[in-house]
């Protein structure tokens, strides 16, 4: 802790704060920003514990020095820790947050986080009315902040890298044991991580929310998609496979229907707590039931991959990326900038104003989803083993029906809706 009375005497104090879940590369931003700020003659402090501490009026601060941060860029986690979600009464407590920043003496604020932190950064900048300059750096393993040029958010490349390593091992286990794995991974609003892991690992099938449209989604459709994949693999004499599932699929299920199978837990924002929904287990029971009714015996195991990825040591891509962002954030602030996110684009560091990141209709930060109409998504689909339109005719249909112990017409009636374009 730092003596606060001394701090209030400091001019132009730069504060760094981290929000949301951990992501590889946080320490790289902290390190680069601190070194550049001190080299420019500024004092730097870290605000420990994220926005939660500020909302509670706690002045948990850590003086940051070049010696203290010079080698942290290669380490996972966050030396300043972090916290999730604003309190229920955020509007009422926001004045406490602002007065705490003032007491600490923050003139410049660098926020590190995802869409929730970006929302907070925008809010602080608006309310500060020039008393605090704010810049944001985009962090999330979900990769769901719309950066120009399709650039990934920092942390995503490392999370995918570690995820692919794990999935490759599980795929070998599946082949060796003759079994299936349903692996759920993080991605509340978008399927970038699930698809990136599945595509790079060559998983059998990857399911993401975007492919199911925007409406309510039935368990049956998702379960049948997986069942179809298992049957198709069996028709190819392969009794094993790995399915990657984005946790955001759970958010599309009807909560009433979901509550019949799961105890629905909500987070502080009132959203379904996706990490608590046993998506893999839920789908495994549905698929097992369908396969048993066909006389097919398949071992299915479910696994979640998420927390293993968030605090990993960053790969060189994310180390370099975050050092760029930390430098760019300080340079932007000291040139008089505020109210923008720093992004790396075509070899340069440029600010994207907060106003461009906000959806005017909802007031929320825009979400970048997987565009399923791109050729890169088409490539992912081409290498998945799942039921396609051409499977419902000729010898292919007969072969699949034989595996399912059904008549071709019955198999077609049962599964063709999956490829008809009908969301239900």
C-alpha positions in Angstrom: 0.0 0.0 0.0 1.1 3.6 -0.6 0.7 6.6 1.6 -2.2 8.4 0.1 -1.4 11.9 1.4 1.9 11.8 -0.6 0.0 10.6 -3.7 -2.4 13.5 -3.7 0.6 15.8 -4.1 1.7 14.1 -7.2 0.9 15.8 -10.5 -0.4 13.8 -13.5 -0.5 10.5 -11.8 -1.1 7.5 -14.2 -3.2 4.7 -12.8 -3.6 1.2 -14.4 -6.6 -1.0 -13.6 -7.6 -4.5 -14.8 -11.2 -5.7 -15.1 -12.9 -9.0 -16.0 -11.3 -12.5 -16.1 -7.6 -13.1 -16.5 -6.1 -13.3 -20.0 -2.6 -13.9 -21.1 -0.7 -10.7 -21.7 -2.1 -8.4 -19.0 1.3 -8.1 -17.4 2.8 -7.1 -20.8 0.5 -4.0 -20.9 1.3 -3.1 -17.3 5.0 -3.5 -17.9 5.2 -1.5 -21.2 2.9 1.3 -20.0 4.8 1.7 -16.7 8.2 1.8 -18.4 7.1 4.3 -21.0 5.3 6.5 -18.5 8.3 6.7 -16.1 10.6 7.4 -19.1 8.3 10.3 -19.8 8.7 11.6 -16.3 5.3 10.4 -14.9 4.5 8.5 -11.7 2.5 5.3 -12.1 0.4 3.3 -9.7 -1.5 0.0 -10.1 -5.1 -0.1 -8.7 -5.3 -3.5 -7.1 -8.4 -5.7 -7.3 -10.1 -4.1 -10.3 -13.2 -1.9 -10.1 -14.6 -3.8 -7.2 -12.1 -2.1 -4.9 -12.9 1.3 -6.3 -16.7 0.8 -5.9 -16.1 -0.1 -2.2 -14.0 3.0 -1.8 -10.8 1.1 -1.1 -7.6 2.9 -2.1 -5.6 -0.3 -2.8 -2.7 1.0 -4.8 0.7 -0.2 -5.7 3.5 2.1 -6.9 4.9 0.7 -10.1 8.6 1.0 -10.9 10.7 0.0 -13.9 12.6 -2.5 -11.8 9.4 -4.0 -10.6 7.8 -4.5 -14.0 10.7 -5.0 -16.4 10.5 -8.8 -16.6 6.8 -9.5 -15.9 5.7 -9.3 -19.6 6.3 -13.0 -20.1 4.2 -14.1 -17.1 0.5 -15.0 -17.0 -2.1 -13.7 -14.6 -2.1 -10.1 -13.4 0.2 -8.5 -10.8 -2.7 -6.1 -10.0 -5.2 -8.9 -9.7 -8.7 -8.3 -11.2 -12.3 -8.7 -10.5 -15.5 -9.4 -12.4 -18.8 -7.5 -12.6 -20.0 -4.3 -11.2 -22.2 -4.4 -8.0 -26.0 -4.5 -8.3 -26.2 -0.9 -7.2 -23.5 0.3 -9.6 -25.1 3.6 -10.4 -25.4 4.5 -6.7 -21.9 3.4 -5.9 -20.3 5.0 -9.0 -19.9 8.3 -7.1 -17.8 6.4 -4.6 -15.7 5.0 -7.5 -15.1 8.5 -8.9 -14.3 10.1 -5.6 -11.8 7.2 -4.8 -10.0 7.9 -8.1 -9.9 11.6 -7.1 -8.5 10.8 -3.6 -5.8 8.7 -5.1 -5.0 11.6 -7.4 -5.4 9.8 -10.8 -5.2 12.1 -13.7 -4.7 9.5 -16.4 -6.3 6.0 -16.3 -5.4 3.0 -18.4 -8.0 0.2 -18.3 -7.2 -3.3 -19.3 -10.2 -5.6 -20.0 -13.0 -6.9 -22.2 -16.4 -5.5 -23.1 -17.4 -4.9 -19.4 -14.2 -3.0 -18.6 -14.6 -1.0 -21.8 -18.1 -0.1 -20.7 -16.7 1.1 -17.3 -13.9 3.0 -19.0 -16.5 4.8 -21.2 -18.6 5.6 -18.1 -15.7 7.0 -16.1 -14.5 9.1 -19.1 -18.0 10.6 -19.5 -18.5 11.4 -15.8 -15.0 12.7 -15.3 -15.7 15.6 -17.7 -12.0 16.2 -18.4 -10.7 15.6 -14.9 -9.5 12.1 -15.8 -8.2 11.0 -19.2 -9.1 7.4 -20.0 -7.7 4.9 -22.5 -8.6 1.3 -22.9 -6.7 -1.8 -24.1 -8.7 -4.7 -25.4 -8.2 -8.0 -23.5 -10.4 -11.1 -23.7 -9.8 -14.7 -24.6 -13.3 -14.6 -26.1 -12.0 -12.3 -28.9 -15.4 -10.6 -29.1 -14.5 -6.9 -29.2 -14.8 -5.6 -32.7 -11.2 -4.5 -33.6 -10.4 -3.1 -37.0 -9.0 -5.4 -39.6 -10.2 -8.5 -37.8 -7.3 -8.3 -35.3 -7.7 -10.5 -32.3 -8.0 -9.2 -28.8 -4.9 -9.9 -26.7 -4.9 -13.2 -24.8 -6.9 -15.0 -27.5 -3.9 -16.4 -29.4 -2.4 -17.8 -26.3 -5.7 -19.2 -25.0 -6.2 -20.9 -28.4 -2.6 -22.2 -28.4 -3.0 -23.8 -25.0 -6.5 -25.1 -25.8 -5.2 -26.8 -29.0 -2.5 -28.5 -27.0 -5.1 -29.9 -24.6 -7.6 -30.9 -27.3 -4.8 -32.7 -29.3 -4.1 -34.8 -26.3 -7.7 -35.6 -25.7 -8.2 -36.5 -29.3 -5.4 -39.0 -29.0 -7.1 -40.4 -25.9 -10.4 -40.7 -27.8 -8.7 -42.6 -30.6 -6.8 -44.9 -28.3 -9.9 -45.7 -26.1 -12.5 -45.7 -28.8 -14.7 -43.0 -27.2 -16.1 -39.5 -27.7 -15.5 -36.3 -25.8 -17.8 -33.3 -25.6 -15.5 -30.4 -24.7 -17.1 -27.1 -23.6 -15.0 -24.0 -23.7 -15.4 -20.3 -22.9 -17.1 -17.8 -25.1 -20.3 -16.2 -23.6 -21.3 -14.2 -26.6 -19.2 -15.5 -29.4 -17.7 -18.8 -30.7 -14.2 -17.5 -31.7 -12.3 -19.6 -29.1 -14.2 -22.8 -29.7 -14.0 -22.5 -33.4 -10.3 -21.5 -33.3 -9.4 -24.4 -31.1 -11.5 -26.9 -33.1 -10.2 -25.8 -36.4 -6.5 -25.7 -35.4 -6.7 -29.1 -33.5 -8.7 -30.7 -36.3 -11.6 -31.6 -33.9 -14.4 -33.7 -35.4 -17.0 -31.0 -35.0 -17.2 -27.5 -33.4 -20.5 -26.0 -32.5 -20.8 -22.2 -31.9 -23.9 -20.0 -31.1 -23.6 -18.1 -34.4 -24.5 -21.1 -36.5 -27.9 -21.4 -34.8 -29.2 -17.8 -35.6 -30.6 -15.4 -33.0 -33.8 -17.2 -31.8 -34.4 -19.7 -29.0 -32.6 -23.0 -29.5 -33.8 -26.4 -28.6 -31.7 -29.0 -26.9 -32.9 -31.5 -29.5 -31.3 -29.7 -32.4 -27.9 -29.4 -30.8 -28.0 -33.0 -29.4 -29.2 -34.3 -32.8 -26.3 -32.5 -34.6 -23.9 -34.3 -32.3 -25.7 -37.6 -32.7 -25.5 -37.2 -36.5 -21.8 -36.6 -36.2 -21.3 -39.8 -34.2 -23.4 -41.9 -36.6 -21.5 -40.5 -39.6 -18.2 -41.3 -38.0 -19.4 -44.9 -37.3 -20.4 -45.2 -40.9 -16.7 -44.4 -41.7 -15.6 -47.2 -39.3 -14.5 -44.6 -36.7 -15.8 -45.1 -33.2 -14.2 -42.0 -31.7 -14.3 -38.2 -32.0 -14.1 -34.9 -30.2 -16.8 -32.2 -30.3 -15.9 -28.6 -29.2 -18.9 -26.7 -27.8 -18.9 -22.9 -27.1 -20.5 -22.2 -23.7 -22.6 -19.4 -25.3 -24.8 -22.1 -26.8 -26.3 -22.4 -23.3 -27.5 -18.8 -23.5 -29.7 -19.6 -26.5 -31.6 -22.3 -24.7 -35.0 -21.4 -23.3 -34.3 -20.8 -19.5 -37.6 -22.5 -18.6 -36.7 -25.6 -20.6 -33.1 -25.5 -19.2 -34.3 -25.2 -15.6 -36.1 -28.6 -16.1 -32.7 -30.2 -16.5 -30.3 -27.9 -14.6 -30.4 -25.7 -11.6 -30.1 -22.3 -13.3 -27.5 -20.1 -11.5 -27.2 -16.4 -12.4 -24.2 -14.1 -12.0 -24.2 -10.6 -10.5 -25.5 -9.1 -13.7 -28.5 -11.4 -13.7 -27.2 -13.4 -16.7 -27.2 -17.2 -16.8 -23.9 -18.3 -15.2 -22.7 -20.3 -18.2 -19.7 -21.7 -16.3 -22.2 -23.4 -14.0 -24.3 -25.0 -16.7 -23.1 -28.5 -17.4 -23.6 -28.2 -21.2 -21.5 -31.2 -22.0 -23.2 -33.4 -19.4 -26.6 -32.2 -20.6 -25.9 -33.0 -24.2 -24.2 -36.3 -23.4 -27.4 -37.5 -21.7 -29.6 -36.5 -24.6 -27.2 -38.1 -27.2 -26.8 -41.2 -25.2 -30.5 -41.7 -24.9 -30.9 -41.3 -28.7 -28.1 -43.7 -29.5 -29.4 -46.3 -27.0 -32.8 -46.1 -28.7 -31.0 -47.1 -31.9 -29.1 -49.9 -30.3 -25.8 -48.0 -30.6 -23.3 -48.2 -27.6 -20.9 -45.3 -27.5 -18.8 -44.1 -24.6 -19.2 -40.3 -24.3 -17.2 -38.2 -21.8 -17.6 -34.5 -21.1 -14.9 -32.0 -20.2 -14.7 -28.3 -19.7 -11.7 -26.2 -20.8 -11.6 -22.6 -19.7 -9.8 -21.7 -16.5 -6.7 -23.6 -17.8 -6.3 -21.1 -20.6 -6.9 -17.7 -18.9 -3.7 -17.3 -16.8 -1.2 -19.1 -19.1 2.1 -17.5 -19.9 1.5 -15.5 -23.1 2.9 -16.8 -26.4 5.4 -14.4 -28.2 2.5 -13.0 -30.3 0.6 -11.8 -27.2 3.8 -10.5 -25.5 4.7 -8.4 -28.5 1.1 -7.3 -29.0 0.6 -6.2 -25.4 3.9 -4.3 -25.3 2.7 -2.3 -28.3 -0.6 -1.6 -26.6 1.0 -0.5 -23.3 3.3 1.9 -25.1 0.5 3.2 -27.4 -1.8 3.8 -24.4 0.7 6.0 -22.6 1.6 7.9 -25.8 -2.0 8.6 -26.5 -2.8 9.9 -23.0 0.3 12.1 -22.9 -0.6 13.7 -26.3 -3.8 14.8 -24.7 -6.0 11.9 -25.8 -9.0 10.4 -23.9 -12.1 8.3 -24.5 -10.6 5.7 -26.9 -9.4 2.2 -27.2 -5.8 1.6 -28.5 -5.6 -1.0 -31.3 -2.7 -2.3 -33.4 -3.5 -1.9 -37.1 -1.3 -2.4 -40.1 1.9 -1.8 -38.1 0.6 1.3 -36.3 -1.1 2.0 -33.0 -4.3 3.9 -33.4 -7.1 5.1 -31.1 -10.7 4.0 -31.7 -13.1 6.4 -29.9 -15.4 4.8 -27.3 -18.4 6.3 -29.2 -17.7 4.0 -32.1 -17.7 0.9 -29.8 -21.1 1.5 -28.3 -24.4 0.2 -29.8 -26.7 3.2 -29.8 -29.8 1.0 -29.5 -28.8 -0.8 -26.4 -26.1 1.5 -24.9 -23.9 -1.6 -24.5 -20.5 -2.3 -26.1 -20.7 -3.9 -29.5 -20.0 -7.6 -29.7 -17.9 -9.2 -32.5 -19.4 -12.5 -33.4 -18.1 -15.2 -35.8 -19.3 -14.3 -39.3 -20.5 -17.7 -40.6 -20.7 -16.2 -44.1 -17.0 -15.9 -44.5 -14.7 -18.3 -46.4 -12.6 -18.9 -43.2 -15.8 -20.3 -41.5 -16.5 -22.3 -44.7 -13.1 -23.9 -44.3 -13.9 -24.8 -40.7 -17.2 -26.4 -41.8 -15.6 -28.3 -44.7 -13.3 -30.3 -42.4 -16.0 -31.1 -39.8 -17.6 -34.6 -39.8 -21.3 -33.8 -39.5 -24.5 -34.5 -41.4 -24.7 -32.5 -44.7 -27.4 -32.2 -47.4 -25.7 -34.8 -49.6 -25.9 -37.4 -46.8 -29.6 -37.7 -47.3 -29.6 -39.4 -50.7 -28.3 -42.5 -52.4 -25.8 -44.8 -50.8 -24.8 -42.3 -48.2 -28.3 -42.3 -46.8 -28.5 -46.1 -46.8 -25.1 -46.4 -45.0 -26.1 -43.9 -42.3 -29.5 -45.6 -41.9 -27.8 -49.0 -41.5 -25.6 -47.7 -38.7 -28.6 -46.2 -36.9 -30.6 -49.5 -37.4 -33.3 -47.5 -39.2 -35.0 -47.5 -42.6 -33.5 -44.8 -44.9 -36.9 -43.0 -45.1 -37.1 -43.0 -41.3 -33.5 -41.7 -40.9 -34.3 -39.0 -43.3 -37.5 -38.0 -41.5 -35.6 -37.9 -38.2 -32.5 -36.0 -39.1 -32.9 -34.1 -42.4 -34.3 -31.0 -40.6 -30.7 -30.4 -39.4 -29.6 -29.4 -42.9 -32.9 -27.8 -44.1 -32.2 -24.3 -42.8 -35.1 -24.6 -40.4 -33.8 -23.4 -37.0 -36.1 -25.9 -35.2 
